[in-house]
Amino acid sequence: MKAARAAPLVLAALIAGVSWQAALSQTAAVKRNAEGFPAPDRPVADIVSPIWADEAERDRRLETEQVFGLLDIKAGMTVADIGAGSGYYVVRLSPVVGPKGNVLAEDIMPDYLRDLQKRVTDLKLTNVTVVQGTTADPKLPAASVDVAFLIHMYHEIEQPYGLAYNLAKSMKPGGKVAIEDRDARPPNHGTPPDLLKCEMEAVGYRQTGFKTLDGDLGYLAIFTAPAANRLPRPADIVPCKMK
Ligand SMILES: C[S@@+](CC[C@H](N)C(=O)[O-])C[C@H]1O[C@@H](n2cnc3c(N)ncnc32)[C@H](O)[C@@H]1O
């Protein structure tokens, strides 16, 4: 829409009490789901596998040692693994958080979840709960999570704004959301770090850390979630553009 034609509509929306971001996004015909969350203004990668890369190779590159160290994962914590897939992180988190901690292993694919539950049961990981979520909601208990991991899966989330919004409600105050991904443009399996930061900030998250991991594993971006009462209205979330 041309600026001259958009201006009266933006003005009308502002007078009606809608924020300027929402007013602008409404004029640009943003596609929204039933809850009002915008679709990402970029391609989304297909779900193709329950695992990012070979487990032995990831261990050789010290993936979880690096990531757990950066997040200070310790006994007694409740850690969520969003998009847990076949459980590479789950089985390594379980002994670290120990009997007083919990691992919430979440995914959206029923067959991946079935195989993950079998792995958890076979290994007798009694501190792990397998959770079925949806593309826009990991469906975790409110205010329960110290650290949430999204490992090599952000680029596959069909509703990243909805997922970040609903995840925020599950975080304890000060809890951290850690996103590991490659710096690649979706629909390839990665997310440019500046795009990730923009999308998370659009839901009220604050980036508190960023590190390129050793061993060609991609990057780890760390965010603090907004308190549940500081979340924006879904209809006010303005989708970010990929440069
Ligand atoms: C490439 S696999 C990575 C699995 C595991 N995190 C790892 O590091 O090996 C991506 C996983 O994310 C899951 N996924 C995709 N979109 C999701 C969403 N909106 N919510 C939860 N899981 C999702 C897929 O089903 C798949 O299991």
The ligand as an SDF file (V2000), in Angstrom:
LIG
                    3D

 27 29  0  0  0  0  0  0  0  0999 V2000
   16.0160  -31.1260   13.1310 C   0  0  0  0  0  0  0  0  0  0  0  0
   15.0270  -31.7470   14.4390 S   0  0  0  0  0  0  0  0  0  0  0  0
   16.0610  -31.3850   15.8580 C   0  0  0  0  0  0  0  0  0  0  0  0
   15.7830  -32.3210   16.9970 C   0  0  0  0  0  0  0  0  0  0  0  0
   16.6330  -32.1030   18.2460 C   0  0  0  0  0  0  0  0  0  0  0  0
   16.3270  -30.8150   18.8740 N   0  0  0  0  0  0  0  0  0  0  0  0
   18.0960  -32.1770   17.9160 C   0  0  0  0  0  0  0  0  0  0  0  0
   18.8260  -31.2250   18.2260 O   0  0  0  0  0  0  0  0  0  0  0  0
   18.5280  -33.1970   17.3740 O   0  0  0  0  0  0  0  0  0  0  0  0
   13.7210  -30.5110   14.6110 C   0  0  0  0  0  0  0  0  0  0  0  0
   12.6170  -30.9670   15.5440 C   0  0  0  0  0  0  0  0  0  0  0  0
   11.7600  -29.8450   15.8150 O   0  0  0  0  0  0  0  0  0  0  0  0
   10.4230  -30.3010   15.8270 C   0  0  0  0  0  0  0  0  0  0  0  0
    9.5240  -29.1550   15.5940 N   0  0  0  0  0  0  0  0  0  0  0  0
    9.2900  -28.4420   14.4620 C   0  0  0  0  0  0  0  0  0  0  0  0
    8.3950  -27.4680   14.6740 N   0  0  0  0  0  0  0  0  0  0  0  0
    8.0660  -27.5180   15.9760 C   0  0  0  0  0  0  0  0  0  0  0  0
    7.2060  -26.7550   16.8230 C   0  0  0  0  0  0  0  0  0  0  0  0
    6.4840  -25.7330   16.3570 N   0  0  0  0  0  0  0  0  0  0  0  0
    7.1230  -27.0940   18.1270 N   0  0  0  0  0  0  0  0  0  0  0  0
    7.8410  -28.1210   18.6280 C   0  0  0  0  0  0  0  0  0  0  0  0
    8.6680  -28.8980   17.8740 N   0  0  0  0  0  0  0  0  0  0  0  0
    8.7770  -28.5980   16.5700 C   0  0  0  0  0  0  0  0  0  0  0  0
   10.3860  -31.3690   14.7440 C   0  0  0  0  0  0  0  0  0  0  0  0
    9.2780  -32.2220   14.8720 O   0  0  0  0  0  0  0  0  0  0  0  0
   11.7360  -32.0650   14.9810 C   0  0  0  0  0  0  0  0  0  0  0  0
   11.6150  -33.0930   15.9370 O   0  0  0  0  0  0  0  0  0  0  0  0
  1  2  1  0
  2  3  1  0
  2 10  1  0
  3  4  1  0
  4  5  1  0
  5  6  1  0
  5  7  1  0
  7  8  2  0
  7  9  1  0
 10 11  1  0
 11 12  1  0
 11 26  1  0
 12 13  1  0
 13 14  1  0
 13 24  1  0
 14 15  1  0
 14 23  1  0
 15 16  2  0
 16 17  1  0
 17 18  1  0
 17 23  2  0
 18 19  1  0
 18 20  2  0
 20 21  1  0
 21 22  2  0
 22 23  1  0
 24 25  1  0
 24 26  1  0
 26 27  1  0
M  CHG  2   2   1   9  -1
M  END
$$$$
